[in-house]
């Protein structure tokens, strides 16, 4: 009887280990893009203080303000939400969503404006 229980325990341990090896964990994180490596298909995101490296491929959806874009359109310093799957030790990005505000417009100060001298009207000969 002990022998049968031992075999059942071994079979159950092997079954649990086999199922957990192919386990894919999905998650999402928010952070700042610190490095872009399009030639290697990688994005480095810093959510807090530790960098997370995500693999990006052709199936990854890249969105900027809800519009589909390419990986090359992203910039370092963008705030991003990355939906990813953990496959073994790799983090594979499924979706990268960047939210950008309107561009800031910088007007020159009054010191930088040219100083205008008196404008004089010049009569044009119409006769």
Number of C-alpha atoms within 10 A of each C-alpha: 5 6 7 9 10 11 11 11 11 11 12 12 11 12 11 10 11 11 9 10 10 10 12 12 11 14 13 13 14 17 20 19 22 17 16 18 13 14 6 10 13 19 24 18 27 20 17 10 8 8 16 16 17 21 19 23 15 10 9 17 18 23 20 17 11 10 9 11 15 12 21 10 9 21 14 13 13 17 20 23 20 23 20 23 20 15 14 12 6 12 20 21 25 21 19 23 22 22 12 11 6 5 6 6 6 6 7 8 7 8 7 8 8 7 8 6 6 6 6 6 6 6 6 6 5 4 3
